[in-house]
Amino acid sequence: MKFKNVCLPIMAMALACSCQKEEAPNNSPEIKDRTFNVSADLTDTDTIGSVGATDADGDVLTYGIINNDKGLFKISEDGQLWLAKGKSLDIFTVAQHMITVTVWDGKTTSSGQITINVKPVDTKNVAPTMLNQKFSTLESIHHSNKIGMAHATDLNFDALTFEMVTNDNDLFTISEKGRISLAEGKSLYHEEAAQHTITVRVSDNEFEATAEITISVREDKAPTADPQQFSAAENISHKATIGNVFARDPERKNPSFSLKTNDNGLFEITKSGELSLVEGKVLDFENAAQHQIIVAASDGYNQIDIPVTVIVEQTTEE
């Protein structure tokens, strides 16, 4: 009887210890990025909104702000966001503020980005604004590539659409989102016109604004290369590389290589410039101690010819 009385407390303590060791791991709290729209006349007594984090463990959460935009904002213990005491918003200086809110469950911290858009006090719609803009492009640009994105602002954060008003020789197109590109089938020539001006209109579906877009056309300069010379043993295999033809491009494009003239069809070259013997062909020092070929290097717009000499090295038979 006494033995049982001693064992029971020991077993209870062992069971308690075992339970403590199997305690579930802590889950970090979750906080999502949020966006709030507020009026420019917001005061420090008006709530902006609730950040609203969650915790799978049901832990008590504590909120804080890091990267606070000039100390403009504060947050309560329960996640309510406010304008800091004595602070005010100036829409004409900054129309959007971004801060980082943290939430702590006593063990781990999570963070989320909060965006605060400031709207005019007057609820009436305000026309969008668009300044004159400049873009630069190579004359070789393809119509599928972007020249630039027209930019406009709207204090009401309305969706904006863009359209062309005046177009220099119908050279360009603009999408509803403001993407400017070369019209399909059109070409630019730096020597003919180094600059083009178009007029673009932006609309918020009620009011409009226009601006001039200047597009400067840069010359696409041809690659450059010096004459090149390589040596190859007369018994070289077609699998071996004789040499790598090299060219520089001012626009830092990767030139593409091809054979323009080929001495008796002896050689072949890859697009990257690797020169080799054609399979089934051989070099013979006694017949020709050197071969002259012309390699073309193209940047997709310009092409140059590169003289290449292949010196044949005689091999001695053992």
C-alpha distance (Angstrom), angle and dihedral (degrees) to the residues before:
residue distance angle dihedral
M1 . . .
K2 3.78 . .
F3 3.81 89.8 .
K4 3.81 91.4 57.6
N5 3.79 91.8 49.6
V6 3.80 90.4 55.4
C7 3.82 96.0 44.7
L8 3.78 97.6 50.3
P9 3.86 96.8 63.7
I10 3.82 90.4 44.5
M11 3.80 91.6 52.7
A12 3.81 91.0 48.1
M13 3.80 91.5 51.9
A14 3.82 91.1 48.6
L15 3.80 91.0 50.3
A16 3.82 91.0 50.4
C17 3.79 91.9 50.7
S18 3.78 90.7 48.7
C19 3.82 91.1 52.9
Q20 3.78 91.9 50.0
K21 3.81 91.4 54.1
E22 3.83 91.2 52.9
E23 3.81 93.8 53.8
A24 3.83 110.1 143.3
P25 3.84 116.1 -107.5
N26 3.79 117.7 -101.6
N27 3.82 117.8 -99.5
S28 3.79 116.9 -140.5
P29 3.80 115.4 -119.8
E30 3.80 116.9 -104.6
I31 3.79 124.6 -131.2
K32 3.78 125.2 175.7
D33 3.78 128.7 -148.1
R34 3.79 109.3 -99.5
T35 3.80 137.5 -166.9
F36 3.80 124.2 -151.5
N37 3.81 127.6 -172.2
V38 3.81 114.6 -150.5
S39 3.78 136.3 175.6
A40 3.78 119.7 -106.8
D41 3.83 89.5 -120.8
L42 3.83 92.0 62.1
T43 3.83 112.5 143.0
D44 3.79 131.8 -158.2
T45 3.82 89.2 -102.0
D46 3.81 93.6 59.6
T47 3.78 118.3 86.2
I48 3.79 116.2 -130.5
G49 3.79 95.1 -158.8
S50 3.78 146.2 -75.9
V51 3.80 117.7 -72.3
G52 3.80 91.0 -155.4
A53 3.81 114.3 -160.8
T54 3.82 125.0 -176.6
D55 3.79 133.8 -147.5
A56 3.80 123.6 -160.3
D57 3.81 91.0 -151.4
G58 3.79 94.1 53.3
D59 3.82 91.4 -121.5
V60 3.78 121.3 164.5
L61 3.82 107.3 -98.1
T62 3.79 128.1 -143.3
Y63 3.80 121.8 -160.9
G64 3.80 132.2 -150.3
I65 3.80 141.3 163.4
I66 3.79 128.1 -121.5
N67 3.81 124.8 176.5
N68 3.79 87.9 28.2
D69 3.81 108.8 -174.5
K70 3.83 101.4 -114.1
G71 3.81 89.6 -37.8
L72 3.79 90.9 -70.3
F73 3.79 97.0 141.0
K74 3.79 142.3 49.2
I75 3.80 134.2 -170.4
S76 3.79 130.2 -147.6
E77 3.79 125.9 -132.2
D78 3.80 90.7 -99.5
G79 3.83 94.2 51.6
Q80 3.82 101.7 -97.2
L81 3.80 111.9 148.8
W82 3.81 120.1 -141.2
L83 3.76 141.6 169.7
A84 3.80 108.3 -98.6
K85 3.80 116.8 -104.6
G86 3.79 112.4 -82.6
K87 3.82 93.2 10.2
S88 3.81 127.8 120.1
L89 3.79 137.8 -175.4
D90 3.81 125.3 -114.6
I91 3.79 111.2 -162.8
F92 3.80 92.2 -172.1
T93 3.80 90.5 59.7
V94 3.80 101.5 37.3
A95 3.81 123.9 3.0
Q96 3.80 95.5 -177.8
H97 3.79 132.6 40.7
M98 3.80 127.0 -167.8
I99 3.80 123.5 -162.7
T100 3.81 136.1 166.5
V101 3.81 119.3 -124.2
T102 3.81 121.3 -160.6
V103 3.80 128.5 -157.4
W104 3.81 123.9 -162.2
D105 3.82 127.5 -164.7
G106 3.79 95.1 -169.5
K107 3.79 93.6 -89.5
T108 3.79 111.3 38.9
T109 3.80 135.6 26.3
S110 3.82 129.9 -142.1
S111 3.78 128.9 -174.8
G112 3.79 139.3 -155.2
Q113 3.79 135.8 -170.5
I114 3.79 116.8 -115.0
T115 3.80 120.4 -161.3
I116 3.81 118.9 -161.1
N117 3.80 115.4 -165.9
V118 3.80 116.0 -161.5
K119 3.80 115.8 -145.1
P120 3.80 126.8 -165.2
V121 3.80 117.0 -91.4
D122 3.79 89.0 -126.1
T123 3.79 105.6 76.0
K124 3.80 91.2 -153.1
N125 3.76 116.1 111.3
V126 3.80 116.2 -94.8
A127 3.81 122.2 -150.4
P128 3.82 116.7 -109.0
T129 3.79 118.6 -109.0
M130 3.79 127.5 -137.0
L131 3.80 127.4 179.2
N132 3.80 125.9 -151.9
Q133 3.79 109.9 -87.5
K134 3.80 139.5 -161.2
F135 3.80 131.5 -147.6
S136 3.78 133.8 177.9
T137 3.79 129.2 -149.1
L138 3.80 141.4 168.9
E139 3.79 116.2 -103.8
S140 3.81 88.2 -123.3
I141 3.82 95.0 61.4
H142 3.81 116.0 138.5
H143 3.79 120.7 -129.7
S144 3.81 90.4 -117.7
N145 3.82 91.6 61.6
K146 3.80 124.7 84.8
I147 3.79 120.1 -113.4
G148 3.80 92.7 -171.3
M149 3.81 146.5 -52.3
A150 3.81 118.5 -99.2
H151 3.80 109.7 -131.4
A152 3.80 129.6 -148.6
T153 3.81 134.8 161.8
D154 3.79 131.9 -141.7
L155 3.81 123.3 -166.8
N156 3.81 90.6 -152.6
F157 3.81 91.2 53.4
D158 3.80 89.6 -126.0
A159 3.80 120.2 166.0
L160 3.80 108.1 -95.9
T161 3.79 129.8 -149.5
F162 3.80 127.5 -163.0
E163 3.81 132.3 -149.9
M164 3.79 138.7 172.6
V165 3.81 118.0 -101.8
T166 3.80 102.6 173.3
N167 3.80 122.5 12.6
D168 3.80 124.6 -167.8
N169 3.83 103.0 -121.9
D170 3.81 88.7 -31.0
L171 3.78 88.4 -75.9
F172 3.79 97.2 141.8
T173 3.79 143.8 47.0
I174 3.78 132.3 -158.5
S175 3.79 127.2 -158.9
E176 3.80 124.4 -138.4
K177 3.81 87.4 -101.9
G178 3.82 92.2 54.6
R179 3.83 101.9 -100.9
I180 3.80 109.0 153.4
S181 3.80 118.3 -156.0
L182 3.78 141.5 154.4
A183 3.80 113.9 -82.7
E184 3.80 113.9 -108.5
G185 3.80 111.4 -94.4
K186 3.81 93.3 19.2
S187 3.81 128.0 112.9
L188 3.78 136.6 -160.1
Y189 3.81 124.1 -138.4
H190 3.78 119.7 -167.6
E191 3.80 93.0 -159.0
E192 3.82 92.6 53.9
A193 3.81 97.2 43.2
A194 3.78 125.4 -0.5
Q195 3.81 91.6 -173.6
H196 3.79 139.1 32.7
T197 3.80 129.6 -169.7
I198 3.79 125.3 -154.7
T199 3.80 132.6 174.5
V200 3.80 119.7 -129.5
R201 3.79 128.5 -166.8
V202 3.81 124.9 -152.2
S203 3.80 123.5 -163.3
D204 3.81 136.4 -171.4
N205 3.81 88.3 -162.3
E206 3.80 91.0 -95.4
F207 3.78 109.0 41.4
E208 3.79 131.0 32.1
A209 3.79 140.0 -155.4
T210 3.80 131.6 -172.3
A211 3.79 134.7 -154.2
E212 3.77 139.1 177.8
I213 3.79 117.7 -111.6
T214 3.80 116.1 -157.1
I215 3.80 116.7 -158.3
S216 3.79 116.4 -165.0
V217 3.81 115.8 -156.0
R218 3.79 116.4 -144.7
E219 3.79 122.0 -156.6
D220 3.78 114.2 -108.2
K221 3.79 101.3 -136.3
A222 3.79 121.1 -150.3
P223 3.81 122.4 -110.4
T224 3.79 117.1 -96.4
A225 3.79 129.8 -140.8
D226 3.80 139.8 162.1
P227 3.83 123.7 -129.9
Q228 3.78 108.3 -83.7
Q229 3.77 135.8 -149.2
F230 3.79 131.8 -161.4
S231 3.80 134.4 -179.5
A232 3.78 125.4 -137.8
A233 3.78 132.1 179.0
E234 3.79 112.4 -118.2
N235 3.82 89.8 -120.6
I236 3.81 94.1 52.3
S237 3.81 115.9 143.1
H238 3.79 122.2 -122.9
K239 3.81 86.7 -121.6
A240 3.80 91.9 62.6
T241 3.80 123.3 87.0
I242 3.78 115.3 -119.4
G243 3.79 92.1 -166.9
N244 3.79 145.9 -50.7
V245 3.78 116.1 -100.6
F246 3.80 111.5 -139.7
A247 3.80 134.5 -156.3
R248 3.81 133.5 169.4
D249 3.79 124.1 -136.5
P250 3.84 120.0 -155.3
E251 3.82 90.6 -145.9
R252 3.82 90.7 50.0
K253 3.77 93.7 -115.7
N254 3.80 119.0 149.1
P255 3.82 106.8 -109.6
S256 3.79 118.4 -134.4
F257 3.81 117.4 -135.3
S258 3.80 132.3 -146.6
L259 3.81 137.2 161.4
K260 3.78 115.0 -99.2
T261 3.80 97.8 175.1
N262 3.79 122.9 16.6
D263 3.81 124.3 -168.8
N264 3.82 104.3 -123.2
G265 3.82 90.0 -31.2
L266 3.80 90.3 -73.2
F267 3.78 98.8 138.2
E268 3.77 143.1 50.0
I269 3.80 132.6 -170.2
T270 3.78 134.6 -158.4
K271 3.80 123.5 -131.1
S272 3.79 88.4 -104.1
G273 3.83 91.6 55.9
E274 3.81 103.6 -100.7
L275 3.82 107.6 151.4
S276 3.80 121.3 -155.6
L277 3.79 143.9 153.1
V278 3.80 118.2 -85.6
E279 3.80 113.1 -109.3
G280 3.79 109.8 -96.1
K281 3.80 93.4 22.9
V282 3.82 125.3 109.0
L283 3.79 137.1 -165.2
D284 3.79 118.8 -127.6
F285 3.80 117.4 -166.2
E286 3.82 92.9 -162.1
N287 3.80 92.3 55.2
A288 3.82 96.9 41.4
A289 3.78 127.6 0.9
Q290 3.80 91.1 -167.4
H291 3.80 141.0 14.7
Q292 3.80 129.6 -148.2
I293 3.78 120.4 -148.7
I294 3.80 135.5 165.0
V295 3.81 119.6 -130.7
A296 3.80 119.4 -161.9
A297 3.83 117.8 -144.1
S298 3.79 117.2 -163.4
D299 3.82 132.2 -175.2
G300 3.78 90.4 -166.2
Y301 3.80 91.9 -94.9
N302 3.81 107.0 41.3
Q303 3.78 129.9 35.8
I304 3.82 132.2 -161.2
D305 3.80 133.3 -173.1
I306 3.80 119.5 -124.3
P307 3.83 119.0 -161.7
V308 3.79 108.7 -138.1
T309 3.79 125.3 -171.0
V310 3.80 122.0 -160.7
I311 3.81 112.5 -159.3
V312 3.80 113.0 -154.1
E313 3.80 114.2 -141.2
Q314 3.77 116.0 -150.8
T315 3.76 117.0 -125.7
T316 3.76 123.5 -148.9
E317 3.76 121.1 -133.1
E318 3.78 115.5 -128.8
